[in-house]
Amino acid sequence: MHFNVLIIGSGIAGLSLANRYPENVSVGIFTKKEEAESNTNYAQGGLAAVMNIKDSVELHVKDTLIAGDGLCDEEVVKMVVEEGPSVVEDLLSWGVNFARYKENEETFDLGREGGHSQRRVLHAGDITGREIERALVEKSRSKSNISIFENHIAIDFITSHKLKKEKNMPDKVLGAYFLDRNNDRVVPVSADFVVIATGGAGKVFLYTSNPDISTGDGIAAAYRIGAKVANMEFYQFHPTILYHPEAKSFLISEALRGEGGTLRLKDGTPFMDSVHPLKSLAPRDIVARTIDFEMKRTGDECVYLDMTHKSKEFLEKRFPDIFKTTLSFGIDMSKQWIPVVPAAHYLCGGILTDKDGLTSIDNLYAIGEVACTGLHGANRLASNSLLEGCVFAKKAYESTMKKMESLIKIKSVQFHDDDKSHKQHKQAYKSHDLKHNDENNSSIIPEWKDFGLEGGDELIVITHNWDELRRTMWNYVGIVRSNKRLERAKRRIDNLIDEIKEYYWNFKISSDLIELRNIAEVANLIITSAMLRKESRGTHYTIDYPAKDDKNFKHPTVL
């Protein structure tokens, strides 16, 4: 198969990019599970944008820079914030229904989350991600130029250097191999442009708010072909995940604290009040670290979020999914405190890109959580992630279209009212498909050759390695780190990587094996980056270097 644009991932970044292309650009969306399964789908909070007359671009920029703890690229932050209202209008035109104060009213019901000085979070109750995903999937399904391939997991990218072509030219991506999980076969796909929109890697840790698909596939595959990655040590832990033996990492949105929720110890002490001026609405890194400290100090298994100051009617209307879910576990949040613990939530680093989303490999783009754009710095401001996905999708669209037009010399057709063949010419131009240009992109990808044997004990080995890896990362590379913990983790992960490599090249390819290989490589990148940063900043905190060191470390960690 060949596409003008190959998009890997079907969250807000990938889908909003696909929906921008005109009908004469062929787009292939490949997603490892179903089209709506993504981190976007699980996003409860919302999308931050300046939509309030009391708010301003300057305030949103300031809040983002403060949260990023000195590592944000200020030009990128300003660009993203300024584009906010525009991409919101695009989402609305694609059918996204953000909550308003009253039905059919123009004024949005804006929420507030940690680190924000103003109400600027557009939401759809507490199922914002689900609503965005619904609208974008419906839009992409209606376009004839978009083909969606579910249950296709990316294995590796193919580049010109890998095929030993154009040795003296910069390396460029030509396509990728995918494992078709439905038919258990490997499919080669070529493209003029490849866009990675695979999301984060929360499954590298034992406890995470992310769905099972978040195994860092795009980051690992990009790094294997030489793409630069940056700031991998900055993994944001969400402070409030529901603590219950039967709940699988259910997120308790920061928006609850935006409505006055208070974090308390078992004895009722509001422990954040003495830690930060914003109290329970402090930036996530500070809240998560404080909770971790208090749990270790007291020996308690969790802390509590108190929402009892709000009525049952308000909570059911504003947070319907959270209210229903907590109630199913016997917790009436209008009367009882919600038990919560921190869990891995968002990767602030990723594949290093420029302002268009272009990586260090020609024609390879990365957008959304998988990318390190300079927006988040050392710690992401709440609800800036959906905004980033939309803005960089727009930038990647503009960049690829400009290159495409140059690549195949598309010329504008001028029409005149007195042109008798006007309709015929216009229709021919509109229906013209952009064809693959062999002269500029020698992307004939060879068939996949699988010499591996069937692995009889494959599942046992993978399960064991997966469990050991995630526990190692949680115990030694979690919220609080140290030199000794990182060294121990490095030794264990290095051994696992050697074992996984041997297994990978000797046994038949499978989705479980692909994910294990990727998550191990991402774990190694996180540890390596954390060992390089000998200071504490944002979401990276080490007891050996508890202070921030601007003189030596006010820069990204690039690998």
ZAMARGU-4260 file (C-alpha; in steps of 0.2 Angstrom, whole numbers, plus 5000, padded with zeros to 4 digits):
<rodrens>
0) 5000/5000/5000 | 5005/5018/4997 | 4998/5034/5004 | 5003/5052/5003 | 5002/5053/5021
5) 5003/5039/5033 | 4997/5043/5051 | 5001/5031/5065 | 4988/5033/5079 | 4970/5038/5081
10) 4969/5051/5095 | 4965/5069/5094 | 4982/5073/5085 | 4981/5060/5072 | 4963/5062/5068
15) 4962/5081/5068 | 4977/5080/5056 | 4969/5068/5044 | 4953/5078/5044 | 4962/5093/5037
20) 4968/5085/5021 | 4958/5089/5005 | 4950/5074/4995 | 4965/5073/4983 | 4977/5068/4996
25) 4977/5050/5001 | 4978/5047/5020 | 4981/5030/5029 | 4977/5030/5048 | 4984/5014/5056
30) 4980/5011/5074 | 4985/4996/5085 | 4967/4993/5092 | 4951/5001/5088 | 4950/5018/5080
35) 4943/5026/5096 | 4955/5018/5108 | 4967/5031/5113 | 4973/5042/5128 | 4962/5056/5120
40) 4946/5045/5123 | 4950/5044/5142 | 4954/5062/5144 | 4942/5069/5157 | 4947/5087/5160
45) 4947/5096/5143 | 4956/5108/5132 | 4964/5124/5138 | 4961/5139/5127 | 4959/5158/5130
50) 4940/5159/5127 | 4936/5171/5142 | 4936/5190/5142 | 4944/5190/5159 | 4958/5178/5152
55) 4972/5183/5140 | 4986/5175/5129 | 4999/5183/5141 | 4991/5174/5156 | 4990/5157/5148
60) 5008/5159/5142 | 5013/5164/5160 | 5004/5149/5168 | 5012/5137/5156 | 5030/5144/5158
65) 5028/5143/5177 | 5022/5125/5176 | 5036/5120/5164 | 5049/5126/5177 | 5061/5135/5166
70) 5062/5122/5152 | 5048/5128/5140 | 5052/5135/5123 | 5043/5152/5126 | 5041/5155/5107
75) 5032/5138/5105 | 5021/5141/5120 | 5016/5158/5113 | 5012/5150/5096 | 5002/5136/5104
80) 4992/5148/5115 | 4988/5160/5101 | 4982/5146/5090 | 4970/5140/5104 | 4954/5149/5099
85) 4957/5145/5080 | 4958/5126/5083 | 4943/5126/5095 | 4933/5133/5081 | 4939/5119/5070
90) 4934/5106/5083 | 4917/5115/5084 | 4915/5114/5065 | 4919/5095/5065 | 4905/5092/5077
95) 4913/5093/5095 | 4900/5098/5108 | 4909/5108/5122 | 4898/5112/5137 | 4890/5129/5138
100) 4881/5138/5153 | 4864/5135/5145 | 4859/5125/5130 | 4861/5135/5113 | 4870/5149/5123
105) 4886/5155/5115 | 4896/5156/5132 | 4906/5141/5136 | 4906/5133/5153 | 4924/5134/5157
110) 4933/5124/5170 | 4949/5127/5180 | 4962/5115/5184 | 4979/5115/5193 | 4991/5129/5189
115) 4978/5139/5179 | 4976/5157/5185 | 4959/5158/5175 | 4945/5147/5170 | 4950/5142/5152
120) 4946/5123/5151 | 4933/5118/5138 | 4925/5102/5143 | 4910/5090/5140 | 4907/5086/5158
125) 4920/5073/5163 | 4920/5064/5146 | 4928/5077/5136 | 4940/5066/5127 | 4926/5054/5123
130) 4916/5068/5115 | 4931/5074/5105 | 4935/5057/5099 | 4917/5053/5094 | 4916/5069/5083
135) 4933/5066/5075 | 4930/5048/5071 | 4913/5052/5063 | 4922/5066/5052 | 4936/5055/5046
140) 4924/5041/5042 | 4914/5053/5031 | 4929/5057/5020 | 4933/5046/5005 | 4952/5050/5005
145) 4955/5043/5022 | 4957/5024/5025 | 4957/5018/5043 | 4966/5001/5047 | 4962/4995/5065
150) 4972/4982/5074 | 4988/4986/5065 | 5003/4989/5076 | 5019/4997/5069 | 5034/4986/5070
155) 5048/4997/5062 | 5051/5012/5051 | 5060/5010/5034 | 5072/5024/5029 | 5082/5027/5014
160) 5098/5023/5023 | 5091/5006/5029 | 5088/5001/5011 | 5106/5008/5007 | 5099/5021/4995
165) 5105/5039/4993 | 5119/5036/5005 | 5126/5053/5003 | 5109/5061/5006 | 5101/5065/5023
170) 5091/5050/5029 | 5072/5050/5026 | 5058/5039/5031 | 5050/5029/5017 | 5036/5020/5026
175) 5034/5006/5039 | 5030/4988/5043 | 5014/4984/5052 | 5008/4968/5060 | 4990/4965/5055
180) 4983/4957/5071 | 4967/4951/5063 | 4976/4940/5050 | 4993/4938/5059 | 5003/4945/5044
185) 5015/4959/5042 | 5010/4973/5030 | 5023/4985/5022 | 5016/5002/5019 | 5025/5016/5010
190) 5021/5035/5011 | 5027/5052/5005 | 5026/5058/5024 | 5024/5048/5040 | 5016/5056/5055
195) 5019/5047/5072 | 5004/5051/5084 | 5005/5036/5095 | 5003/5044/5112 | 5013/5041/5128
200) 5020/5026/5137 | 5011/5025/5154 | 5012/5006/5154 | 5031/5007/5157 | 5025/5010/5175
205) 5016/4998/5186 | 5002/5010/5190 | 4996/5022/5177 | 4980/5031/5171 | 4984/5026/5153
210) 4975/5013/5143 | 4984/4997/5139 | 4989/5004/5122 | 5001/5016/5129 | 5017/5007/5127
215) 5028/5020/5119 | 5028/5012/5101 | 5031/5028/5091 | 5046/5034/5102 | 5055/5017/5102
220) 5053/5015/5083 | 5058/5033/5079 | 5074/5031/5091 | 5079/5015/5082 | 5081/5024/5066
225) 5091/5038/5074 | 5077/5051/5077 | 5082/5062/5092 | 5072/5061/5108 | 5072/5074/5122
230) 5066/5076/5140 | 5062/5058/5143 | 5065/5060/5162 | 5050/5071/5164 | 5035/5059/5167
235) 5021/5067/5175 | 5011/5058/5188 | 4993/5062/5190 | 4990/5065/5209 | 4973/5058/5210
240) 4969/5040/5204 | 4955/5031/5212 | 4962/5020/5226 | 4951/5004/5226 | 4955/4986/5224
245) 4943/4983/5210 | 4946/4999/5201 | 4958/4998/5187 | 4968/5015/5187 | 4952/5026/5186
250) 4956/5044/5184 | 4949/5057/5196 | 4950/5073/5186 | 4959/5088/5192 | 4944/5098/5187
255) 4936/5092/5204 | 4950/5102/5213 | 4946/5116/5201 | 4928/5116/5209 | 4935/5118/5226
260) 4940/5100/5230 | 4952/5098/5245 | 4966/5085/5247 | 4966/5078/5265 | 4975/5066/5276
265) 4965/5052/5285 | 4963/5063/5300 | 4956/5077/5289 | 4972/5088/5288 | 4972/5098/5272
270) 4990/5095/5269 | 4993/5105/5253 | 4988/5122/5262 | 5005/5124/5269 | 5014/5118/5253
275) 5009/5130/5239 | 4999/5146/5237 | 4987/5137/5226 | 4984/5124/5239 | 4976/5108/5232
280) 4976/5117/5215 | 4995/5117/5214 | 5004/5111/5199 | 5004/5092/5197 | 5022/5088/5200
285) 5021/5097/5217 | 5004/5089/5222 | 5010/5071/5217 | 5027/5073/5226 | 5018/5079/5242
290) 5006/5065/5242 | 5020/5052/5239 | 5029/5061/5254 | 5014/5060/5265 | 5010/5042/5262
295) 5028/5037/5266 | 5028/5048/5282 | 5011/5042/5288 | 5011/5024/5281 | 4994/5027/5274
300) 4990/5018/5258 | 4981/5033/5251 | 4975/5051/5254 | 4958/5058/5251 | 4949/5071/5240
305) 4935/5080/5249 | 4921/5086/5237 | 4907/5086/5251 | 4905/5105/5250 | 4896/5102/5233
310) 4878/5096/5231 | 4874/5079/5224 | 4865/5088/5210 | 4880/5098/5205 | 4892/5083/5205
315) 4880/5072/5195 | 4878/5086/5182 | 4897/5092/5181 | 4905/5075/5184 | 4893/5062/5178
320) 4905/5048/5174 | 4916/5050/5190 | 4900/5051/5201 | 4893/5035/5193 | 4909/5026/5194
325) 4914/5030/5212 | 4896/5026/5217 | 4898/5009/5209 | 4912/5006/5221 | 4902/5012/5236
330) 4908/5030/5237 | 4895/5044/5237 | 4907/5058/5233 | 4893/5071/5239 | 4895/5063/5257
335) 4911/5053/5257 | 4929/5058/5253 | 4937/5049/5238 | 4952/5039/5242 | 4966/5043/5229
340) 4984/5039/5225 | 4996/5046/5211 | 5000/5036/5195 | 5010/5039/5179 | 4999/5050/5168
345) 5008/5060/5154 | 5025/5060/5146 | 5032/5078/5144 | 5046/5073/5133 | 5047/5062/5118
350) 5053/5063/5100 | 5061/5080/5097 | 5052/5091/5084 | 5053/5108/5077 | 5038/5121/5076
355) 5030/5111/5062 | 5031/5094/5071 | 5045/5088/5060 | 5058/5077/5068 | 5077/5075/5064
360) 5073/5062/5050 | 5066/5070/5034 | 5048/5068/5030 | 5045/5060/5048 | 5033/5070/5059
365) 5028/5068/5077 | 5013/5076/5085 | 5003/5075/5102 | 5010/5066/5117 | 5023/5056/5108
370) 5032/5073/5103 | 5043/5085/5113 | 5039/5101/5105 | 5045/5113/5119 | 5028/5117/5125
375) 5028/5107/5142 | 5046/5109/5148 | 5048/5100/5164 | 5030/5098/5168 | 5014/5100/5158
380) 5001/5112/5163 | 4984/5103/5164 | 4974/5102/5148 | 4987/5109/5137 | 4990/5092/5129
385) 4974/5091/5119 | 4977/5109/5114 | 4995/5104/5108 | 4989/5089/5098 | 4977/5101/5089
390) 4989/5115/5085 | 5003/5104/5080 | 4992/5094/5069 | 4988/5110/5060 | 5006/5115/5059
395) 5011/5097/5052 | 4996/5099/5039 | 5003/5116/5033 | 5021/5109/5032 | 5017/5093/5023
400) 5005/5102/5010 | 5018/5114/5006 | 5031/5101/5003 | 5018/5090/4993 | 5014/5104/4982
405) 5033/5107/4979 | 5036/5089/4977 | 5024/5085/4963 | 5022/5103/4956 | 5004/5105/4958
410) 4999/5121/4949 | 4983/5131/4953 | 4970/5130/4939 | 4962/5147/4935 | 4944/5146/4930
415) 4934/5160/4921 | 4915/5162/4920 | 4916/5162/4901 | 4925/5145/4901 | 4913/5133/4894
420) 4923/5118/4901 | 4924/5126/4918 | 4914/5112/4927 | 4923/5098/4918 | 4940/5105/4922
425) 4936/5109/4940 | 4929/5092/4943 | 4944/5084/4935 | 4956/5094/4947 | 4946/5090/4962
430) 4946/5072/4959 | 4964/5071/4954 | 4974/5060/4966 | 4991/5064/4971 | 5002/5051/4964
435) 5017/5043/4971 | 5033/5051/4964 | 5046/5038/4962 | 5059/5050/4956 | 5058/5060/4973
440) 5054/5045/4985 | 5061/5028/4981 | 5050/5020/4994 | 5048/5002/4987 | 5047/4993/5003
445) 5053/4975/5002 | 5041/4961/5010 | 5044/4957/5028 | 5054/4941/5030 | 5050/4932/5047
450) 5063/4918/5051 | 5057/4917/5069 | 5051/4900/5076 | 5035/4898/5085 | 5038/4902/5103
455) 5030/4889/5114 | 5034/4898/5131 | 5032/4915/5123 | 5017/4921/5134 | 5026/4916/5150
460) 5042/4924/5145 | 5033/4940/5140 | 5022/4941/5155 | 5037/4939/5167 | 5048/4952/5158
465) 5034/4964/5157 | 5030/4963/5176 | 5048/4964/5181 | 5051/4979/5170 | 5035/4989/5176
470) 5039/4985/5194 | 5057/4990/5192 | 5052/5007/5185 | 5039/5010/5198 | 5050/5006/5213
475) 5066/5015/5206 | 5061/5028/5193 | 5045/5034/5200 | 5040/5050/5208 | 5056/5051/5219
480) 5072/5046/5212 | 5091/5044/5218 | 5107/5039/5210 | 5107/5022/5218 | 5089/5018/5212
485) 5093/5024/5195 | 5109/5013/5194 | 5099/4998/5200 | 5085/5001/5187 | 5098/5003/5173
490) 5106/4986/5177 | 5090/4977/5178 | 5083/4985/5162 | 5099/4982/5152 | 5098/4963/5156
495) 5080/4963/5151 | 5084/4972/5135 | 5097/4959/5130 | 5085/4945/5134 | 5071/4953/5124
500) 5082/4956/5109 | 5087/4938/5108 | 5069/4933/5110 | 5063/4945/5097 | 5076/4940/5083
505) 5073/4921/5086 | 5054/4919/5088 | 5039/4924/5077 | 5033/4942/5078 | 5018/4945/5089
510) 5010/4961/5096 | 5015/4956/5114 | 5033/4955/5109 | 5033/4971/5099 | 5025/4980/5114
515) 5038/4972/5126 | 5052/4977/5115 | 5046/4995/5114 | 5042/4998/5132 | 5059/4991/5137
520) 5068/5003/5125 | 5057/5018/5132 | 5061/5013/5150 | 5080/5013/5145 | 5078/5031/5138
525) 5069/5037/5154 | 5083/5030/5165 | 5097/5037/5154 | 5089/5054/5154 | 5086/5054/5172
530) 5104/5049/5176 | 5110/5064/5165 | 5100/5077/5174 | 5109/5080/5191 | 5096/5092/5198
535) 5078/5092/5203 | 5066/5101/5191 | 5047/5099/5187 | 5042/5081/5187 | 5060/5075/5189
540) 5065/5074/5208 | 5080/5066/5215 | 5085/5066/5233 | 5104/5067/5228 | 5101/5084/5219
545) 5086/5091/5228 | 5089/5109/5221 | 5086/5116/5204 | 5102/5120/5194 | 5099/5133/5181
550) 5117/5136/5177 | 5120/5119/5171 | 5104/5111/5167 | 5092/5124/5160 | 5091/5115/5143
555) 5082/5099/5136 | 5090/5082/5139 | 5093/5076/5121 | 5097/5058/5117
</rodrens>
